[in-house]
């Protein structure tokens, strides 16, 4: 069983992104119900993007092919797996995304409504192990990845000062373990795409 993640940025606020979300719904009907990173059922983490996770018996390229009609409607996207494979329209960001022997990596999910995108990246680049990449930059947050197999608890202690400066955060390590900030609980929640309530976003 493989864990595959989709990080996608909509062309406008999720509240107004009906076309993208409809395409995503139709493109995922043959996949298991995904888990969405959010605060609660039907409540995504960001205003103009979302992260979904599937557990499937399929290769990453097969999932990308299934999602392709929806991916083409998004402003930006990245599909990754825990083994370190990455697919994105911005392959240069990830170096050799199609390497035969990709390296495991961890992910940090940030809600940060105060800083510019470049500043979000700079706050973590010098304190995380391995090369840090931006998988997605959003209006009010980011998904960062870094090439390290260290446990998420170690990463949390390492990045404690930087994490205190953001509105909400979560870390998913290369083994699949997950931890989120204590003030605003963030979790992977099973989410039927047709029931996604973008009107409740960040209320």
VOSE-773382 format. One line per field, with one value per residue: residue number from 1; residue in three letters; x negated, y negated, z of N, C-alpha, C, O in turn. Coordinates in pm, 1 decimal. Example, Ala and Ser with C-alpha at 12.3 -4.5 7.8 and 13.67 -1.06 7.14 Angstrom:
// residues 2
n	1,2
res	ALA,SER
nu	-1319.0,-1285.0
nv	569.0,225.0
nw	780.0,708.0
cau	-1230.0,-1367.0
cav	450.0,106.0
caw	780.0,714.0
cu	-1320.0,-1290.0
cv	330.0,-3.0
cw	780.0,787.0
ou	-1423.6,-1340.9
ov	331.9,-113.8
ow	846.5,803.9
This chain:
// residues 203
n	1,2,3,4,5,6,7,8,9,10,11,12,13,14,15,16,17,18,19,20,21,22,23,24,25,26,27,28,29,30,31,32,33,34,35,36,37,38,39,40,41,42,43,44,45,46,47,48,49,50,51,52,53,54,55,56,57,58,59,60,61,62,63,64,65,66,67,68,69,70,71,72,73,74,75,76,77,78,79,80,81,82,83,84,85,86,87,88,89,90,91,92,93,94,95,96,97,98,99,100,101,102,103,104,105,106,107,108,109,110,111,112,113,114,115,116,117,118,119,120,121,122,123,124,125,126,127,128,129,130,131,132,133,134,135,136,137,138,139,140,141,142,143,144,145,146,147,148,149,150,151,152,153,154,155,156,157,158,159,160,161,162,163,164,165,166,167,168,169,170,171,172,173,174,175,176,177,178,179,180,181,182,183,184,185,186,187,188,189,190,191,192,193,194,195,196,197,198,199,200,201,202,203
res	UNK,UNK,UNK,UNK,UNK,UNK,UNK,UNK,UNK,UNK,UNK,UNK,UNK,UNK,UNK,UNK,UNK,UNK,UNK,UNK,UNK,UNK,UNK,UNK,UNK,UNK,UNK,UNK,UNK,UNK,UNK,UNK,UNK,UNK,UNK,UNK,UNK,UNK,UNK,UNK,UNK,UNK,UNK,UNK,UNK,UNK,UNK,UNK,UNK,UNK,UNK,UNK,UNK,UNK,UNK,UNK,UNK,UNK,UNK,UNK,UNK,UNK,UNK,UNK,UNK,UNK,UNK,UNK,UNK,UNK,UNK,UNK,UNK,UNK,UNK,UNK,UNK,UNK,UNK,UNK,UNK,UNK,UNK,UNK,UNK,UNK,UNK,UNK,UNK,UNK,UNK,UNK,UNK,UNK,UNK,UNK,UNK,UNK,UNK,UNK,UNK,UNK,UNK,UNK,UNK,UNK,UNK,UNK,UNK,UNK,UNK,UNK,UNK,UNK,UNK,UNK,UNK,UNK,UNK,UNK,UNK,UNK,UNK,UNK,UNK,UNK,UNK,UNK,UNK,UNK,UNK,UNK,UNK,UNK,UNK,UNK,UNK,UNK,UNK,UNK,UNK,UNK,UNK,UNK,UNK,UNK,UNK,UNK,UNK,UNK,UNK,UNK,UNK,UNK,UNK,UNK,UNK,UNK,UNK,UNK,UNK,UNK,UNK,UNK,UNK,UNK,UNK,UNK,UNK,UNK,UNK,UNK,UNK,UNK,UNK,UNK,UNK,UNK,UNK,UNK,UNK,UNK,UNK,UNK,UNK,UNK,UNK,UNK,UNK,UNK,UNK,UNK,UNK,UNK,UNK,UNK,UNK,UNK,UNK,UNK,UNK,UNK,UNK
nu	-84.9,-62.3,-131.4,-8.2,-30.1,149.6,88.0,240.5,297.2,550.0,696.0,820.9,986.7,1085.1,1356.6,1460.1,1377.9,1516.7,1502.1,1245.7,1270.4,1490.4,1383.5,1182.9,1331.4,1462.3,1237.5,1141.2,1311.3,1259.6,1070.0,984.1,1171.0,1032.3,805.2,812.4,606.1,683.8,884.6,1117.1,1396.9,1478.2,1344.1,1094.6,739.7,629.0,689.1,672.3,595.9,528.0,445.7,436.1,455.3,398.7,426.9,314.5,294.9,105.5,-109.7,-282.9,-275.8,-54.7,151.4,123.1,191.0,459.5,556.5,507.8,693.9,807.8,582.3,486.4,647.8,573.7,387.1,134.8,-43.6,-147.0,-235.8,-319.3,-501.0,-565.2,-804.2,-964.2,-927.8,-832.6,-601.4,-532.2,-431.1,-643.0,-908.0,-1174.0,-1200.7,-1224.9,-1456.7,-1588.3,-1316.2,-1223.0,-1391.3,-1544.3,-1606.7,-1473.7,-1497.3,-1387.4,-1167.2,-1055.9,-762.7,-642.8,-362.9,-223.6,-31.6,-28.4,36.5,-84.0,-340.3,-539.2,-562.7,-838.6,-964.4,-855.9,-977.2,-1247.8,-1256.2,-1271.0,-1464.0,-1733.7,-1735.4,-1637.3,-1718.8,-1891.1,-1808.9,-1584.5,-1271.5,-1016.6,-705.8,-456.5,-329.3,-107.6,166.0,203.6,23.1,-195.8,-350.0,-623.6,-908.3,-1167.8,-1478.5,-1505.3,-1512.4,-1444.5,-1256.5,-927.8,-893.0,-1151.1,-1205.6,-1013.7,-1115.0,-1356.7,-1273.0,-1129.7,-1131.3,-1079.1,-832.3,-668.2,-610.7,-415.8,-68.5,59.7,-48.5,-183.4,-357.9,-476.2,-649.2,-907.2,-838.5,-571.2,-461.1,-293.4,-253.4,-101.9,-52.9,17.2,210.6,395.1,561.3,458.7,533.5,535.8,820.1,1084.5,1240.4,1504.8,1517.0,1740.3,1870.6,1731.0,1705.8,1656.0,1750.3,1732.0,1472.5,1197.5,1353.5
nv	119.5,-217.1,-549.5,-842.5,-1182.7,-1477.5,-1808.3,-2108.0,-2418.0,-2652.3,-2858.4,-3074.8,-3188.2,-2909.3,-2915.0,-3010.7,-2838.0,-2649.7,-2511.6,-2386.3,-2217.8,-2060.0,-1922.8,-1784.1,-1618.4,-1451.2,-1334.2,-1173.3,-966.9,-696.2,-638.2,-556.5,-703.9,-1013.2,-1139.9,-1457.2,-1732.4,-1925.8,-2135.5,-2026.6,-1814.3,-1868.2,-2112.1,-2273.2,-2350.0,-2584.7,-2900.2,-2907.2,-2657.6,-2299.8,-1992.4,-1653.8,-1304.6,-973.9,-620.2,-373.2,-94.3,-148.5,-296.4,-612.5,-749.4,-637.1,-734.0,-1009.0,-1015.2,-945.5,-1166.3,-1370.1,-1531.6,-1700.3,-1818.4,-1989.2,-2210.1,-2350.3,-2617.4,-2553.7,-2257.0,-1959.2,-1620.3,-1369.4,-1096.1,-888.0,-766.4,-943.3,-1013.2,-1256.0,-1449.2,-1717.4,-2026.0,-2190.0,-2071.5,-2139.5,-2246.9,-2034.4,-1904.5,-1602.5,-1469.3,-1234.1,-1031.9,-707.1,-604.6,-753.9,-972.6,-941.1,-1182.4,-1450.1,-1645.1,-1974.8,-2150.6,-2464.0,-2726.4,-3054.6,-3369.8,-3614.2,-3658.3,-3713.3,-3487.3,-3421.0,-3478.9,-3289.5,-3056.7,-3118.0,-3123.2,-2860.6,-2734.2,-2730.5,-2582.3,-2328.3,-1985.6,-1857.7,-1926.4,-2191.9,-2233.4,-2416.4,-2293.3,-2393.0,-2720.0,-2928.2,-3166.4,-3200.2,-3028.9,-2738.0,-2447.1,-2271.2,-2072.4,-1851.9,-1685.0,-1440.9,-1167.3,-1194.9,-1159.3,-1305.5,-1425.7,-1500.8,-1688.2,-1878.8,-1974.0,-2078.1,-2285.1,-2451.7,-2728.7,-2864.6,-2753.4,-2859.0,-3106.7,-3095.7,-3058.9,-2809.0,-2466.6,-2158.8,-1848.4,-1590.6,-1300.7,-1099.3,-840.4,-843.8,-923.5,-1172.1,-1502.1,-1783.3,-2137.6,-2247.2,-2442.3,-2491.3,-2235.0,-2025.3,-1785.5,-1473.9,-1399.8,-1194.6,-1268.7,-1325.9,-1443.9,-1562.4,-1663.8,-1870.9,-2167.0,-2466.1,-2711.6,-2731.3,-2781.1,-2858.2,-2995.2
nw	0.0,-90.7,10.6,-118.2,-198.2,-278.7,-340.7,-399.0,-563.1,-599.9,-862.2,-761.3,-458.7,-255.3,-206.9,-441.0,-630.2,-791.6,-1040.7,-1045.1,-818.6,-887.7,-1107.9,-975.9,-811.0,-1003.7,-1116.8,-918.2,-865.2,-909.5,-725.8,-381.7,-105.1,-20.8,235.0,385.4,469.7,737.8,959.7,1055.9,973.4,635.9,627.8,484.0,509.6,404.9,228.7,-49.4,-142.5,-109.7,60.5,-8.1,75.2,-26.1,24.1,-164.2,-393.3,-611.9,-858.7,-850.6,-1095.2,-1216.7,-1056.6,-1101.2,-1372.1,-1352.4,-1219.0,-1395.5,-1566.3,-1372.8,-1253.8,-1449.1,-1429.1,-1207.2,-1047.9,-959.1,-865.2,-689.2,-680.4,-462.2,-302.8,-13.5,-51.1,-177.6,-441.2,-684.5,-865.8,-1075.4,-1236.2,-1221.4,-1239.1,-1209.9,-958.4,-789.6,-843.1,-955.6,-1010.0,-1118.0,-1045.8,-1030.2,-783.6,-554.2,-266.3,72.8,223.8,437.9,530.5,586.3,685.3,666.2,809.2,755.0,784.9,789.3,681.6,382.0,97.0,32.8,272.5,443.0,352.8,400.8,677.8,756.0,607.8,691.5,924.0,900.4,832.2,542.1,192.8,141.7,-5.1,-177.1,-202.1,-246.7,-257.8,-96.9,-57.7,216.8,340.5,322.3,174.6,261.4,181.5,293.5,268.8,466.5,694.6,959.5,1268.6,1319.7,1568.1,1641.8,1443.1,1511.8,1757.6,1665.8,1496.6,1659.4,1737.5,1494.1,1426.4,1620.9,1523.4,1330.8,1225.2,1233.3,1222.0,1085.0,1080.2,875.9,874.8,708.1,760.3,785.7,1024.8,1219.1,1339.3,1497.6,1567.3,1906.7,1963.4,1754.9,1634.1,1378.1,1134.6,947.9,775.2,675.9,371.2,169.4,-155.5,-273.0,-57.8,44.9,225.2,142.3,213.3,484.2,530.5,724.7,910.4
cau	0.0,-144.2,-70.4,-31.6,21.3,170.8,91.2,292.2,333.9,657.2,672.3,885.2,1026.6,1159.6,1499.2,1498.2,1306.4,1607.4,1457.2,1135.9,1316.9,1572.9,1293.9,1114.8,1429.9,1481.0,1111.9,1106.1,1418.6,1206.5,974.9,1048.2,1199.9,906.1,798.5,774.7,545.8,772.6,917.6,1236.8,1462.3,1520.2,1277.4,954.5,645.1,591.2,791.4,664.0,527.8,560.1,360.8,510.0,371.5,461.9,353.3,354.8,204.3,80.3,-229.5,-254.3,-241.3,82.5,240.5,116.7,270.0,600.9,590.3,462.9,792.3,825.0,456.9,469.1,729.5,518.4,278.8,9.4,-18.8,-255.0,-195.8,-437.6,-476.6,-656.2,-935.3,-1042.2,-895.4,-758.1,-558.3,-485.2,-463.2,-766.4,-1002.7,-1304.6,-1202.8,-1251.2,-1574.5,-1557.6,-1193.0,-1196.1,-1506.5,-1510.9,-1624.6,-1444.9,-1529.4,-1274.9,-1164.7,-950.1,-686.1,-588.9,-246.3,-218.7,64.5,-105.3,109.5,-151.7,-465.0,-544.2,-607.0,-983.3,-1002.9,-820.0,-1081.5,-1372.4,-1248.0,-1296.0,-1568.3,-1861.8,-1726.1,-1595.2,-1823.2,-1867.8,-1766.4,-1446.4,-1204.1,-878.2,-616.4,-343.0,-316.1,31.5,190.9,193.5,-52.8,-293.2,-392.6,-767.4,-963.9,-1312.3,-1530.8,-1553.2,-1427.5,-1433.2,-1118.5,-863.8,-915.9,-1282.5,-1189.5,-938.2,-1207.8,-1456.0,-1211.0,-1034.2,-1125.3,-1012.6,-692.3,-593.9,-581.6,-310.0,65.3,83.9,-148.7,-182.9,-475.5,-460.1,-785.7,-923.7,-776.3,-427.3,-417.7,-235.9,-233.3,-58.0,-62.8,113.4,312.9,497.2,540.8,463.2,534.2,582.5,959.2,1148.3,1318.4,1569.7,1499.4,1869.3,1921.9,1639.1,1777.8,1561.9,1809.4,1690.8,1327.9,1131.8,1446.6
cav	0.0,-337.1,-677.5,-943.5,-1313.1,-1584.0,-1945.8,-2182.4,-2558.6,-2691.2,-2985.7,-3177.9,-3132.6,-2784.3,-2945.7,-3042.6,-2745.7,-2539.9,-2432.6,-2298.2,-2116.3,-1965.7,-1837.2,-1695.5,-1516.8,-1354.4,-1264.0,-1084.9,-871.1,-560.2,-624.4,-553.0,-834.9,-1066.6,-1215.8,-1596.2,-1801.5,-2035.8,-2157.2,-1952.1,-1761.4,-1967.2,-2242.2,-2271.6,-2426.1,-2712.2,-2971.6,-2883.4,-2533.1,-2187.8,-1873.7,-1528.8,-1185.1,-845.4,-494.7,-300.2,3.4,-203.1,-378.0,-755.5,-793.8,-593.7,-827.8,-1135.4,-998.8,-947.9,-1301.6,-1468.3,-1633.6,-1798.2,-1889.8,-2093.5,-2327.5,-2418.3,-2712.5,-2484.5,-2131.6,-1861.7,-1489.1,-1307.3,-980.0,-883.4,-716.6,-1054.1,-1045.5,-1380.3,-1489.6,-1854.9,-2101.4,-2264.5,-1966.7,-2193.4,-2273.4,-1914.2,-1836.4,-1485.4,-1414.3,-1102.2,-946.3,-567.7,-579.7,-877.4,-971.6,-975.9,-1320.4,-1489.9,-1760.6,-2067.7,-2224.1,-2588.8,-2834.9,-3174.6,-3479.5,-3741.7,-3676.1,-3688.0,-3351.1,-3403.7,-3482.5,-3161.1,-2962.2,-3155.9,-3094.9,-2718.9,-2679.1,-2712.6,-2503.1,-2192.3,-1905.1,-1825.8,-2033.8,-2233.3,-2277.1,-2460.4,-2214.2,-2476.9,-2845.9,-2969.3,-3299.1,-3201.8,-2916.2,-2672.6,-2309.3,-2259.5,-1938.6,-1851.3,-1549.8,-1385.7,-1062.7,-1209.5,-1156.3,-1436.8,-1486.2,-1565.2,-1808.2,-1976.8,-2038.7,-2152.6,-2403.4,-2504.7,-2875.1,-2907.0,-2709.6,-2949.4,-3231.1,-3075.1,-3047.4,-2667.2,-2387.6,-2013.5,-1783.4,-1450.2,-1256.4,-1003.1,-714.4,-862.7,-976.9,-1305.8,-1581.1,-1919.4,-2233.1,-2223.8,-2546.5,-2467.6,-2097.6,-1995.0,-1640.3,-1412.1,-1364.1,-1141.0,-1377.7,-1308.3,-1569.7,-1624.8,-1722.2,-1974.6,-2289.6,-2577.7,-2829.0,-2735.6,-2790.5,-2951.1,-3070.6
caw	0.0,-106.5,46.4,-221.4,-158.2,-376.4,-291.1,-514.3,-544.8,-691.0,-930.7,-678.9,-330.1,-263.2,-209.1,-578.1,-719.1,-822.4,-1155.8,-1005.0,-724.5,-962.2,-1185.8,-882.0,-770.8,-1111.2,-1143.1,-806.8,-838.4,-913.0,-616.4,-250.2,-46.1,30.7,359.7,362.2,582.7,774.3,1099.9,1091.3,854.1,535.0,643.9,441.0,590.9,345.1,152.6,-194.5,-171.2,-23.1,55.3,4.0,87.0,-56.5,40.7,-283.7,-453.7,-745.7,-871.9,-850.6,-1229.9,-1243.8,-987.9,-1174.6,-1494.7,-1312.7,-1175.8,-1494.7,-1606.7,-1264.8,-1230.2,-1550.0,-1395.6,-1090.4,-1072.4,-930.1,-795.0,-675.9,-632.5,-402.2,-217.9,100.3,-93.6,-230.5,-581.0,-699.1,-999.3,-1068.5,-1358.1,-1195.2,-1201.9,-1173.2,-814.4,-714.0,-892.7,-1036.6,-956.7,-1173.9,-1017.5,-1005.2,-640.4,-482.0,-123.6,160.3,266.9,530.0,485.2,685.7,636.5,742.7,790.2,790.8,720.6,813.5,608.4,238.6,69.1,42.7,412.8,503.1,314.0,466.3,820.5,782.6,520.6,759.0,1045.6,869.7,768.4,401.6,104.2,164.0,-126.8,-167.3,-285.5,-279.9,-185.9,-100.9,-3.9,362.4,392.3,235.2,197.7,240.8,199.3,316.8,253.7,592.4,751.8,1104.9,1318.9,1324.4,1699.3,1638.2,1359.9,1591.1,1852.6,1588.4,1434.0,1756.4,1731.8,1370.2,1429.9,1709.3,1452.0,1231.1,1283.3,1257.1,1151.6,1099.1,1022.8,840.1,845.3,599.7,800.4,790.3,1153.3,1199.5,1459.9,1465.1,1676.3,2014.9,1976.4,1653.2,1593.3,1235.3,1123.5,824.0,798.3,555.7,312.7,39.7,-226.4,-300.3,65.8,90.2,255.8,135.5,275.6,624.6,533.1,817.0,995.2
cu	-88.5,-65.3,-108.4,40.4,41.8,175.8,130.5,330.8,439.7,627.5,734.3,918.0,1103.9,1310.0,1550.6,1441.9,1392.4,1559.1,1347.7,1185.0,1408.1,1485.7,1221.6,1208.0,1444.0,1355.4,1079.4,1211.6,1370.0,1103.7,1049.7,1079.7,1072.4,919.8,751.3,711.2,631.5,795.4,1029.8,1294.1,1508.9,1446.5,1130.6,869.2,624.1,704.9,788.5,585.9,569.6,458.7,447.4,412.2,455.9,369.5,402.2,250.8,177.8,-48.9,-190.4,-213.1,-100.4,182.9,240.0,198.9,419.3,645.4,570.1,568.7,813.8,698.4,440.5,551.8,671.9,406.6,142.3,43.9,-147.3,-193.6,-322.8,-397.9,-582.7,-794.8,-1021.3,-1020.8,-809.8,-721.1,-495.1,-509.9,-590.9,-876.5,-1137.1,-1313.1,-1251.9,-1378.2,-1531.3,-1433.8,-1162.2,-1312.7,-1461.6,-1520.6,-1600.3,-1473.3,-1406.9,-1282.0,-1046.4,-881.5,-640.6,-477.4,-227.6,-96.0,-3.6,-44.6,34.9,-272.2,-449.9,-596.5,-757.2,-1029.8,-966.1,-929.5,-1210.4,-1372.2,-1285.6,-1417.4,-1696.5,-1855.1,-1683.0,-1709.1,-1789.7,-1823.0,-1618.3,-1388.6,-1064.5,-793.4,-497.7,-348.3,-175.0,46.7,164.7,118.3,-145.8,-303.1,-540.5,-807.8,-1113.7,-1360.4,-1590.0,-1458.5,-1403.1,-1285.9,-1060.8,-881.4,-1050.0,-1275.4,-1114.7,-1029.8,-1308.8,-1399.4,-1118.3,-1020.3,-1051.5,-864.9,-607.4,-549.1,-469.4,-176.9,103.0,-18.6,-124.7,-307.9,-441.2,-597.7,-786.8,-863.2,-624.8,-374.9,-386.8,-221.1,-190.2,-64.4,46.4,228.1,428.1,474.4,559.1,453.1,571.1,721.3,1018.7,1248.1,1375.6,1568.4,1632.2,1929.6,1833.8,1712.8,1680.1,1620.2,1771.4,1542.2,1279.1,1229.1,1405.2
cv	-124.6,-460.8,-782.0,-1071.6,-1401.8,-1716.6,-2033.8,-2324.2,-2595.5,-2827.6,-3103.6,-3115.0,-3002.3,-2807.3,-2967.0,-2943.2,-2625.7,-2451.8,-2334.8,-2185.0,-2014.7,-1869.0,-1738.2,-1583.9,-1409.0,-1272.1,-1161.0,-978.2,-726.1,-535.1,-609.5,-694.2,-890.8,-1118.0,-1356.1,-1653.8,-1922.2,-2044.3,-2065.9,-1893.9,-1877.2,-2100.5,-2233.0,-2365.8,-2568.1,-2774.5,-2939.2,-2757.0,-2422.9,-2076.8,-1752.0,-1411.9,-1061.7,-731.9,-400.5,-194.8,-40.1,-282.8,-524.6,-803.6,-750.9,-688.4,-963.0,-1126.8,-1004.0,-1090.3,-1406.8,-1569.7,-1740.7,-1881.6,-2006.5,-2218.4,-2407.4,-2514.9,-2648.2,-2355.3,-2051.7,-1732.4,-1419.9,-1176.5,-976.3,-835.0,-826.0,-1083.8,-1171.3,-1401.0,-1627.5,-1922.0,-2182.6,-2167.3,-2022.7,-2224.7,-2152.1,-1842.8,-1719.6,-1415.1,-1275.2,-1006.0,-803.8,-534.7,-708.3,-861.9,-1007.8,-1122.3,-1343.2,-1615.1,-1843.2,-2147.0,-2345.6,-2671.1,-2959.8,-3292.9,-3612.8,-3766.6,-3651.2,-3546.1,-3329.6,-3401.7,-3353.3,-3058.6,-2991.0,-3118.5,-2951.2,-2664.0,-2646.4,-2623.8,-2358.3,-2115.5,-1877.7,-1947.1,-2063.3,-2285.2,-2326.5,-2373.8,-2296.3,-2602.6,-2898.6,-3108.3,-3304.7,-3081.1,-2855.5,-2525.6,-2304.1,-2114.1,-1950.2,-1707.3,-1496.5,-1276.9,-1081.2,-1209.9,-1296.1,-1504.4,-1557.1,-1693.8,-1917.4,-2048.4,-2125.1,-2286.2,-2477.6,-2656.7,-2924.9,-2868.8,-2800.4,-3075.6,-3216.4,-3052.1,-2903.1,-2589.0,-2238.6,-1959.8,-1638.5,-1398.0,-1144.1,-866.7,-723.4,-911.2,-1125.1,-1373.8,-1720.4,-2006.0,-2213.7,-2323.2,-2526.9,-2327.1,-2079.3,-1844.0,-1598.0,-1355.8,-1310.7,-1242.2,-1337.7,-1442.1,-1639.7,-1691.3,-1834.4,-2107.9,-2406.9,-2705.3,-2843.3,-2760.4,-2900.4,-3037.9,-3059.4
cw	0.0,-63.2,-57.8,-182.2,-281.0,-302.4,-409.9,-474.7,-647.6,-752.9,-856.3,-544.3,-349.0,-268.4,-352.1,-679.3,-755.1,-935.3,-1116.4,-914.8,-791.0,-1042.3,-1094.7,-835.4,-878.7,-1136.8,-1035.0,-779.3,-839.2,-803.6,-484.3,-201.1,14.9,173.7,324.6,487.2,616.9,922.6,1146.4,962.3,765.9,545.3,606.0,525.7,538.5,264.9,4.0,-228.3,-76.6,-42.2,80.9,10.1,56.0,-16.2,-69.5,-321.0,-597.3,-742.6,-883.4,-990.0,-1269.3,-1178.1,-1058.2,-1302.5,-1464.7,-1280.9,-1284.7,-1536.7,-1500.4,-1245.9,-1327.1,-1521.2,-1278.5,-1130.1,-1050.9,-856.5,-784.0,-623.9,-584.0,-334.7,-109.1,61.8,-155.5,-376.9,-585.2,-845.0,-986.1,-1202.7,-1343.0,-1153.5,-1156.8,-1024.8,-736.8,-757.2,-980.3,-981.2,-1006.7,-1149.9,-988.2,-856.5,-562.1,-333.7,-41.2,203.4,360.4,476.6,604.5,619.1,726.1,707.6,843.5,715.8,728.4,723.8,459.6,213.2,83.8,186.9,484.4,476.7,392.3,613.9,853.4,709.1,595.5,882.9,1021.1,804.1,622.8,322.5,125.6,32.9,-94.3,-258.9,-330.1,-194.8,-206.7,-42.1,146.1,417.1,290.1,271.4,163.1,256.0,222.7,322.9,381.8,640.5,901.2,1148.9,1333.3,1459.5,1707.4,1556.3,1436.7,1689.4,1779.5,1539.6,1529.3,1746.1,1609.4,1372.1,1518.3,1636.9,1349.3,1301.5,1315.1,1176.4,1174.2,1030.3,995.2,800.7,741.4,632.9,805.8,923.5,1138.2,1334.5,1418.3,1589.2,1780.6,2018.3,1878.8,1598.6,1443.4,1220.7,981.9,850.8,668.6,501.1,177.6,-33.8,-252.2,-176.4,119.2,105.4,259.0,194.9,420.3,641.1,625.0,894.2,1141.1
ou	-179.6,52.4,-226.5,155.7,-38.4,257.6,60.9,388.7,421.9,544.3,703.2,880.9,1178.3,1383.0,1668.2,1456.5,1345.6,1573.0,1354.1,1145.7,1405.1,1510.8,1201.3,1166.6,1438.3,1363.8,998.6,1201.9,1432.3,1054.9,1166.9,1022.2,1009.0,1030.0,660.4,756.8,649.8,735.0,1036.7,1243.7,1571.0,1484.3,1049.2,919.7,603.7,805.1,892.4,518.0,637.3,393.9,522.6,301.1,568.0,247.4,516.3,133.7,222.7,-91.9,-77.9,-125.3,-33.8,286.9,345.1,269.2,496.8,757.8,611.5,536.1,835.4,706.6,386.5,528.7,715.7,340.4,45.2,148.9,-243.0,-109.4,-422.0,-280.1,-679.0,-891.8,-1139.2,-1088.0,-723.9,-800.0,-414.1,-599.4,-641.5,-932.0,-1206.1,-1423.1,-1313.2,-1404.6,-1447.3,-1445.3,-1083.2,-1330.7,-1355.8,-1450.1,-1694.8,-1473.2,-1330.0,-1390.6,-950.3,-934.4,-604.7,-495.0,-217.1,-60.6,-32.8,-71.7,85.0,-303.8,-360.9,-666.6,-799.2,-1124.5,-1036.4,-969.5,-1274.1,-1477.0,-1327.4,-1468.2,-1761.3,-1958.8,-1691.3,-1787.5,-1672.6,-1802.0,-1536.0,-1448.6,-1002.6,-807.9,-443.1,-369.1,-128.6,-47.1,110.0,146.5,-171.6,-269.6,-578.9,-748.2,-1178.0,-1291.9,-1710.8,-1336.9,-1346.6,-1199.7,-1133.5,-884.6,-1062.0,-1332.0,-1149.3,-1022.8,-1343.1,-1468.7,-1036.4,-908.4,-970.3,-781.1,-488.0,-458.8,-431.2,-172.8,171.6,-69.8,-56.2,-357.3,-383.8,-656.7,-682.2,-839.4,-557.1,-255.4,-446.2,-181.0,-235.5,-79.0,156.2,334.3,544.6,378.5,663.6,371.7,629.6,738.1,1005.4,1330.6,1300.8,1614.0,1637.9,2027.0,1859.5,1774.8,1627.9,1545.4,1777.0,1491.2,1312.2,1190.9,1471.0
ov	-135.9,-475.1,-806.7,-1069.6,-1400.8,-1735.4,-2034.2,-2347.8,-2573.2,-2902.9,-3219.1,-3000.4,-2986.4,-2727.9,-2944.7,-2962.0,-2511.9,-2329.7,-2216.2,-2069.7,-1896.6,-1748.5,-1622.5,-1468.7,-1289.8,-1155.0,-1071.0,-906.3,-640.7,-423.0,-646.1,-791.9,-822.6,-1136.6,-1372.5,-1627.2,-2011.1,-1971.4,-2031.5,-1922.4,-1972.1,-2195.0,-2189.4,-2448.5,-2661.0,-2708.8,-2943.4,-2750.7,-2447.1,-2067.2,-1746.7,-1419.1,-1046.9,-745.8,-354.5,-205.5,24.3,-330.4,-556.8,-889.0,-820.0,-719.4,-1025.2,-1221.7,-1060.1,-1129.8,-1521.5,-1688.3,-1857.6,-2002.6,-2110.8,-2322.6,-2519.5,-2496.6,-2684.4,-2345.8,-2073.1,-1734.6,-1413.0,-1148.8,-1052.9,-859.5,-803.6,-1170.6,-1191.0,-1373.5,-1651.3,-1880.8,-2237.8,-2179.6,-1961.5,-2228.6,-2165.8,-1731.4,-1735.7,-1313.0,-1203.9,-910.1,-781.5,-446.0,-766.6,-750.5,-1095.6,-1178.4,-1266.3,-1683.2,-1789.7,-2203.0,-2332.2,-2684.2,-2969.6,-3313.0,-3714.1,-3881.4,-3578.4,-3490.2,-3229.6,-3330.6,-3311.3,-2983.7,-2899.0,-3085.6,-2922.1,-2557.7,-2545.7,-2592.7,-2275.1,-2173.2,-1875.0,-2055.4,-1971.8,-2370.4,-2283.9,-2380.3,-2273.5,-2594.8,-2912.0,-3162.5,-3402.7,-3035.6,-2913.8,-2484.5,-2329.5,-2040.7,-2045.2,-1619.3,-1505.4,-1291.7,-992.3,-1256.2,-1392.8,-1627.2,-1661.2,-1796.0,-2035.1,-2170.5,-2233.7,-2387.9,-2558.2,-2708.1,-3016.9,-2945.1,-2817.1,-3144.8,-3315.1,-3028.8,-2877.9,-2637.6,-2197.8,-2018.7,-1570.6,-1445.8,-1100.1,-786.3,-623.0,-938.1,-1194.4,-1311.0,-1771.4,-1956.7,-2168.9,-2291.3,-2543.7,-2303.5,-2114.2,-1781.0,-1675.1,-1272.7,-1373.4,-1295.3,-1317.9,-1542.8,-1762.7,-1765.8,-1887.2,-2156.1,-2442.6,-2798.7,-2953.1,-2760.8,-3017.8,-3145.6,-3116.0
ow	82.0,-96.1,-82.2,-138.9,-374.5,-212.3,-511.4,-368.7,-767.4,-702.3,-885.5,-518.8,-445.7,-327.8,-381.0,-800.1,-749.7,-928.2,-1148.9,-932.6,-756.4,-1044.2,-1131.5,-822.3,-848.7,-1173.7,-1057.8,-679.9,-776.0,-789.4,-475.6,-249.3,95.5,225.4,243.2,598.4,533.7,1001.4,1264.4,853.7,813.9,476.1,687.3,601.6,616.6,236.6,-62.0,-330.8,23.3,-146.4,178.2,-42.5,104.4,-21.8,-67.8,-284.5,-692.1,-637.5,-921.6,-1002.3,-1346.4,-1236.2,-1073.4,-1337.3,-1542.2,-1312.0,-1267.5,-1542.8,-1532.7,-1224.5,-1290.4,-1582.6,-1252.8,-1232.3,-1117.4,-792.9,-858.5,-534.1,-656.5,-312.1,-112.6,133.5,-183.0,-432.6,-499.3,-935.4,-896.5,-1276.4,-1440.7,-1044.3,-1075.3,-969.8,-630.9,-712.1,-1068.8,-913.4,-944.8,-1224.8,-929.5,-808.4,-508.9,-281.4,-80.3,217.6,361.9,388.8,709.3,511.0,848.0,590.5,962.7,597.4,679.4,692.6,415.8,297.6,141.9,220.6,576.2,565.9,443.8,669.5,965.4,744.8,566.7,941.5,1111.5,728.8,585.0,377.2,127.5,-32.7,3.2,-381.0,-438.0,-73.7,-319.9,16.3,196.4,527.9,184.7,382.5,49.0,334.7,178.1,375.1,403.8,629.0,964.9,1074.2,1356.0,1466.7,1772.1,1595.1,1427.1,1703.0,1826.2,1541.0,1485.1,1746.1,1618.7,1324.0,1493.6,1683.9,1286.5,1422.3,1414.2,1075.6,1268.0,934.1,1080.4,703.8,693.6,542.8,827.8,935.7,1055.6,1432.4,1315.9,1701.0,1747.7,2071.8,1915.0,1525.0,1388.5,1288.2,905.8,940.0,563.5,575.5,81.9,20.3,-253.5,-186.7,227.4,10.6,364.6,224.2,475.7,753.2,608.5,940.1,1228.4
